[in-house]
Amino acid sequence: MRQSLHFPTTVGLALVLTIVSVTLSIPHPARAADISGQAHVIDGNTLRIDNTRVTLYGIDALELKQTCKTRKGKTQLCGDLARQSLATLLDRRKIVCESKGRDSGGGLAAICFVGPLSVNEHMVADGWALADRQTGQDFVRAEAFAKDQREGMWRTKFIPPWEWRKLNN
């Protein structure tokens, strides 16, 4: 025996559309923008929007002058490659950043988005930044993915940026 499809009545359909419309119009609290605009990239996890310095929260990219070694022993400027990766991702696009507080230098620490894409997570998943476990576990899965897929700096031998800073400051 065949069952017929049951379509909602006009009133029921109107109610469903109203609920969907209201739900979509409510701002998502996790995406409340504290700053937005076009960004100037400073390094692999730091940018400037207008006069505000923004550090990408929860990640730690290789320092700008930091190098790494390929399997064949060739030296690469991996810190600059991280900067270039972030610059390519943000290339003249509007970025929206949600504050997570202040970084150690007093700048804004934030999770930033280009459309629906988390810039922070993208940098880690592409292998140009590591998850900063001191701030939480937010990007640990993205780091495991990058390492497993040998993305970005995971194709090389590198010193984690926090260790490099200790050795070079």
C-alpha positions, 0 to 999 in steps of 0.5 A: 500500500502506498502512503501519500506525502503529507504537506503542511497546511498554509498556516503550518507552513507560514509558522515554520517559515516564520520560525526559520526567519526569526532564527536566522535573524538572531545574531550568533553570539559566538560570531559577535564582531569586535573588529572587522575590516581589511587586514594587513598581515604582520606575521603568521598569526598577527595582523592589523585592522585599522590601528588595532594589532590582532593576534590570532587566538589559540594558535602559534605560528613560526616566527617571521625570521624562523627557518626550517629544513626540508628532507633534503636539508634545504633551509626554508624561510618557514616563518615568512611562508606562514606570513605569506599563507595568511596574506593569501587567505586574507587577500583584500577580503573583509575579516571579522574578529571576535575578541578573546581578551588581550595578548601578552603585548596588550593587543587584541587576541581574537578568533577571526573569520573570512565569511564562515571560515575560521582563519585561526583554524585554517592556519593550523590545518594548513600546517603554518601554525600550531595549536597553542595548548596554553589557551585551550584545545580549540585547534588540536584536531586541526594540528593533528590533521596537518601533521598527518597530512604533512601540510605546510611546515610538517613537511620539514623539520622545525623547532616549535615557535615557543622554543625558537623564541627562547633560543633567539631572544 
